[in-house]
Amino acid sequence: MLNVLQLVISPPLINNKNSITGPERRAARLAARWKSEGINVTVCYPKRGQLNNDFKKANVKIIDFKISNKFDIYSVFKLRKIIRLHNIDLVHSQGPASLDLILALASKLTKVKTIITRPVMLEDQTHYSKLKIKLYEFLDKNITLKIINKVVCVSQAGFDVMKNKYKVNLKKLELIYNGIDVNKIKPSKKKENGIIKIGMIGQLFPPKGWQDFIHTVKYIQKKSDRKFQALIIGEGEQMGELKALVKKLNLEHIISFEGYISPINDKLNELDLILFTTHREGLSVAILEAMSAALPQVITDVGGGKEQIIHGKNGYVVQRGNIEKMGDYCLKLMKEHSLRTSFGTKSREIVKKKFSEDAMLKKHVNLYYKLLEK
């Protein structure tokens, strides 16, 4: 039995609530499946995290672990202690880059094998200053990426950045797409007429481009005679700011704030289409869930989105920040029921073939065993 430590972060509490990240959900979904593969997983995860109960149900050991910042030296020594105390063979960080750096430093003190999953590139952290990005990239290139044994990229776009910009040795890189169990989401039959429901799911923080979502809804309102509603699904630091913008634009009768919802299946089946206005992304689990629910999508051209949505075949891909173009494609889908249906059907076919949870698990298991054989 291999002893693997997985490092998973949770966003900070805001008004006694916090959001949930894609890496958290990925780790929680796989938690119950490792033992059958001969892998004993321990999870380092903050007590504040909303998915603690999910990990407990999966019967994995949970250790309260959080970092305050990229330069949290105390966490390096705490992690070293955990690795030694639990006889860990391999540590896998789910990111972000700050956690990856701490793992890299701890591994120098323990000689443990290490893997990081890098869903989002530092250059895509649009809410960081240019100086901050340069500093973090310097640390990443010269410390983290040199020490870590393997780097998992969740999209081909991310893989190419690691290879071409960061010059990571190809032997260190692995491409493992995020995956979901498509059978857990059953699409509902959509009515041709009635109120159209447009939704977006994600953490309420600046990189997700929520202001673009709200402004696109305003654009649609001006252009469409058809009744529609827009649902913001998620929690996060921008809740108050976004509610104020909705009020300012007189959209309170159209846009509703649904909060974090799990399981998401029933809410997805209320929707008719997804408008995903994010400014940065790895390979979105929210997009995969919507694909499984056979929903057509209008998304931005960031991260691995173009590997999920093929423009004109199962949705539309638009330049980040182009409100009019996003709005026009939403209007087209609102008018054409048959197009919404055909895009949704194609999406479900793609997610089954390319983004299955079984394939994601198998590739991780193979990577763990392969790394420990060396």
C-alpha positions in Angstrom: 0.0 0.0 0.0 1.4 3.4 -1.0 1.1 6.2 1.4 0.2 9.4 -0.5 -0.3 12.8 1.0 -2.5 15.2 -0.9 -2.4 19.0 -0.3 -5.7 20.7 -0.9 -6.4 24.4 -0.1 -9.6 26.2 0.7 -10.3 29.9 0.2 -10.4 32.2 3.3 -13.6 32.7 5.2 -15.6 35.9 4.4 -18.6 36.6 6.6 -18.3 33.1 8.0 -18.6 31.6 4.5 -16.1 30.5 1.9 -16.3 29.3 -1.7 -15.0 26.0 -3.1 -12.4 25.6 -5.8 -12.2 23.1 -8.6 -9.1 21.3 -7.1 -11.0 20.8 -3.9 -13.9 19.2 -5.7 -11.6 17.0 -7.8 -9.8 15.8 -4.7 -13.0 15.1 -2.8 -14.6 13.2 -5.7 -11.6 10.8 -6.0 -11.1 10.4 -2.2 -13.1 7.2 -1.9 -11.5 5.5 -4.9 -7.9 5.4 -3.9 -7.9 2.4 -1.5 -9.2 0.0 -4.2 -6.1 1.0 -6.2 -3.7 0.1 -3.4 -3.2 3.7 -2.3 -3.6 5.0 1.2 -4.4 8.7 0.9 -4.1 11.3 3.7 -5.4 14.8 3.0 -4.0 18.0 4.3 -7.0 20.4 4.2 -8.1 23.4 6.3 -10.8 23.0 9.0 -12.6 25.9 7.4 -13.0 24.0 4.1 -16.6 23.1 3.1 -15.6 19.6 1.9 -14.4 18.2 5.1 -17.5 16.0 5.4 -16.9 14.7 1.9 -13.4 13.6 2.9 -14.7 12.0 6.1 -17.4 10.1 4.2 -14.6 8.8 2.0 -12.9 7.5 5.1 -9.6 9.2 4.4 -7.4 10.8 7.2 -7.7 14.6 7.3 -5.0 16.8 8.8 -5.8 20.5 9.4 -3.3 22.4 7.3 -3.3 25.9 5.8 -0.8 28.4 4.6 -0.9 32.1 5.2 1.2 33.1 2.1 3.9 32.0 -0.3 6.6 32.8 2.2 5.0 30.9 5.1 8.2 29.2 6.3 6.5 27.7 9.4 4.3 25.6 7.0 7.5 24.1 5.4 8.6 22.7 8.7 5.0 21.6 9.6 4.7 19.8 6.3 8.1 18.1 6.9 6.9 16.8 10.3 3.6 15.5 8.7 5.6 13.6 6.0 7.9 12.0 8.5 5.2 11.2 11.1 2.9 9.4 8.6 5.6 7.6 6.6 4.6 9.4 3.4 6.0 8.0 0.1 4.7 10.7 -2.2 3.2 14.2 -1.8 0.8 15.6 -4.4 -0.1 19.3 -4.2 -3.3 20.4 -6.0 -1.9 24.0 -6.1 -1.8 27.0 -6.1 1.8 27.9 -6.8 2.3 29.2 -3.2 1.5 25.7 -1.9 3.7 24.1 -4.6 6.6 26.2 -3.4 6.1 25.1 0.2 6.0 21.5 -0.9 9.2 21.9 -3.0 11.1 23.3 0.1 9.7 20.6 2.4 10.7 17.9 -0.1 14.4 19.1 0.1 14.2 18.3 3.8 12.6 14.9 3.5 13.7 13.5 0.0 10.0 12.5 -0.6 8.8 12.2 -4.2 6.6 15.1 -5.3 3.9 16.0 -7.8 2.1 19.3 -8.4 -1.0 19.8 -10.4 -0.9 23.2 -12.1 -4.4 24.1 -13.3 -3.8 27.8 -13.8 -0.6 29.5 -15.1 0.9 32.4 -13.1 0.7 34.6 -16.2 -3.1 34.2 -16.1 -3.4 35.6 -12.6 -5.0 38.8 -14.0 -5.7 40.2 -10.5 -2.0 40.2 -9.6 0.3 43.2 -10.4 2.9 42.8 -13.1 5.6 43.0 -10.5 4.0 40.3 -8.3 3.7 38.0 -11.3 7.4 38.5 -12.2 8.5 37.7 -8.7 6.3 34.6 -8.4 7.4 33.4 -11.9 11.1 33.8 -10.8 10.5 31.7 -7.7 8.5 29.2 -9.7 11.1 28.7 -12.4 14.1 28.7 -10.2 12.9 26.8 -7.2 9.6 24.9 -7.5 9.8 23.6 -11.0 13.4 22.6 -10.6 12.8 20.6 -7.4 9.4 19.0 -8.0 9.5 15.5 -9.7 6.4 15.8 -11.8 4.1 18.5 -13.0 0.5 17.6 -14.0 -1.2 19.9 -16.4 -5.0 19.7 -16.8 -5.1 21.0 -20.3 -3.0 20.9 -23.5 -2.9 24.7 -23.3 -1.3 24.6 -19.9 1.1 21.8 -21.0 2.3 24.0 -23.9 2.9 27.0 -21.6 4.9 24.8 -19.2 6.9 23.4 -22.1 7.5 26.5 -24.2 7.5 29.4 -21.7 8.7 27.8 -18.5 11.0 25.4 -20.3 10.1 22.5 -18.0 11.7 19.2 -19.1 9.3 17.1 -21.0 10.1 14.1 -18.8 8.6 16.1 -15.9 5.3 17.0 -17.6 2.1 14.9 -17.6 -1.2 15.9 -19.3 -4.2 14.6 -17.3 -7.5 16.1 -18.1 -10.0 16.8 -15.3 -12.8 14.3 -15.5 -16.2 13.7 -14.0 -18.6 10.8 -13.7 -21.1 11.7 -16.5 -23.6 9.1 -15.2 -24.2 11.1 -12.1 -25.8 13.9 -14.1 -28.9 13.1 -16.0 -30.0 15.8 -18.5 -33.6 17.0 -18.4 -35.8 17.5 -21.4 -35.9 21.2 -22.2 -39.1 23.0 -23.2 -39.0 25.1 -26.4 -41.0 27.9 -25.0 -41.1 29.6 -21.6 -38.6 31.6 -19.6 -35.0 31.0 -20.6 -32.6 30.5 -17.7 -28.9 31.4 -18.2 -26.4 30.4 -15.5 -22.8 30.5 -14.4 -21.1 28.5 -11.7 -18.0 29.5 -9.9 -16.1 31.1 -7.1 -17.2 34.8 -6.6 -13.8 36.4 -7.0 -12.2 38.7 -9.7 -10.5 36.2 -12.0 -13.9 34.6 -12.8 -15.1 37.7 -14.7 -18.4 38.0 -12.9 -18.8 41.7 -13.8 -18.7 40.7 -17.5 -21.5 38.2 -16.8 -23.6 40.9 -15.3 -22.9 43.4 -18.1 -23.6 40.7 -20.7 -27.0 40.0 -19.0 -27.7 43.8 -19.3 -26.8 43.7 -23.0 -29.2 40.7 -23.5 -32.0 42.5 -21.7 -31.7 45.5 -24.1 -31.7 43.3 -27.2 -34.2 40.6 -26.3 -38.0 40.6 -26.1 -38.0 37.1 -24.6 -38.3 36.7 -20.8 -35.2 35.3 -19.2 -33.5 34.9 -15.9 -29.8 34.7 -15.0 -28.4 32.7 -12.1 -25.2 33.4 -10.3 -24.2 30.1 -8.5 -21.4 30.3 -6.0 -20.0 32.0 -2.9 -17.0 34.3 -2.5 -15.5 37.6 -1.7 -17.2 39.6 -4.4 -20.8 38.8 -3.3 -21.5 42.3 -1.9 -19.8 44.1 -4.8 -21.7 42.0 -7.4 -25.1 42.6 -5.7 -24.4 46.3 -5.8 -23.6 46.2 -9.5 -26.8 44.2 -10.2 -28.8 46.9 -8.3 -27.1 49.7 -10.1 -28.0 48.2 -13.5 -31.6 47.5 -12.4 -31.2 43.8 -12.9 -32.5 42.6 -9.6 -35.7 41.1 -11.2 -33.5 39.1 -13.7 -30.3 38.1 -11.8 -30.5 35.9 -8.7 -27.7 34.9 -6.3 -28.1 31.2 -5.6 -25.1 30.6 -3.4 -23.0 27.4 -3.4 -25.1 24.4 -4.3 -24.1 20.7 -4.0 -25.0 18.5 -5.6 -25.4 20.7 -8.6 -27.5 18.3 -10.8 -31.0 19.6 -10.2 -29.9 23.3 -10.6 -28.1 22.4 -13.9 -31.4 20.9 -15.1 -33.2 24.2 -14.4 -30.9 26.0 -16.9 -31.1 26.3 -20.6 -27.6 27.6 -21.3 -24.3 28.5 -19.6 -22.6 31.9 -20.0 -19.0 31.4 -18.7 -17.2 34.8 -18.7 -14.1 33.8 -16.7 -10.8 35.7 -17.2 -8.6 32.8 -16.3 -9.1 29.0 -16.1 -7.4 25.7 -16.1 -9.8 23.1 -17.3 -13.1 24.0 -15.8 -15.0 21.3 -13.8 -18.1 23.6 -14.0 -18.0 23.5 -17.8 -17.6 19.6 -17.7 -20.7 19.4 -15.4 -22.7 21.6 -17.7 -21.6 19.5 -20.7 -22.8 16.4 -18.8 -26.1 18.1 -18.3 -26.3 18.6 -22.1 -26.2 22.4 -21.8 -25.0 24.6 -24.7 -22.4 27.1 -23.5 -20.9 30.5 -24.4 -17.4 30.6 -22.9 -14.3 32.8 -23.0 -11.1 31.7 -24.8 -8.9 31.2 -21.7 -7.1 28.1 -20.4 -8.4 24.8 -21.6 -11.9 26.0 -22.6 -11.3 25.5 -26.3 -10.5 21.9 -25.6 -13.9 21.4 -24.0 -16.1 23.7 -26.2 -15.5 23.5 -30.0 -16.7 26.7 -31.5 -19.9 26.2 -33.5 -20.2 22.5 -32.6 -21.2 22.3 -28.9 -21.1 26.0 -28.0 -19.3 29.3 -28.8 -15.9 30.5 -27.7 -15.4 34.3 -27.4 -12.5 36.6 -26.7 -12.3 37.4 -23.0 -14.1 40.6 -22.2 -16.1 40.9 -25.4 -19.5 41.6 -23.9 -21.3 42.2 -27.2 -20.1 39.0 -28.9 -21.0 36.9 -25.8 -24.4 38.6 -25.7 -25.1 38.0 -29.4 -24.3 34.3 -29.1 -26.5 34.0 -26.1 -29.3 35.7 -28.0 -28.8 33.2 -30.9 -29.1 30.3 -28.5 -32.1 31.8 -26.8 -33.9 32.0 -30.2 -33.0 28.5 -31.5 -34.2 25.6 -29.4 -32.9 23.0 -31.9 -29.4 24.6 -31.8 -29.5 24.4 -28.0 -30.4 20.8 -28.2 -27.8 19.8 -30.8 -25.0 21.6 -28.9 -26.1 19.9 -25.7 -26.1 16.5 -27.2 -22.7 17.0 -28.7 -21.3 18.2 -25.4 -22.4 15.1 -23.6 -20.8 12.9 -26.2 -17.5 14.8 -25.9 -17.4 14.6 -22.1 -18.0 10.8 -22.2 -15.1 10.3 -24.6 -12.5 12.7 -23.4 -13.2 13.8 -19.8 -14.2 10.7 -17.8 -13.4 10.4 -14.1 -12.3 6.8 -14.6 -9.6 7.9 -17.1 -8.4 10.7 -14.7 -8.1 8.3 -11.8 -6.3 5.6 -13.9 -3.7 8.1 -15.1 -3.0 9.4 -11.6 -2.7 5.9 -10.2 -0.2 5.0 -13.0 1.7 8.2 -12.4 2.0 7.5 -8.6 3.3 3.9 -9.1 5.6 4.9 -12.0 7.2 7.7 -10.0 7.8 5.5 -6.9 9.4 2.8 -9.0 12.3 5.1 -9.9 
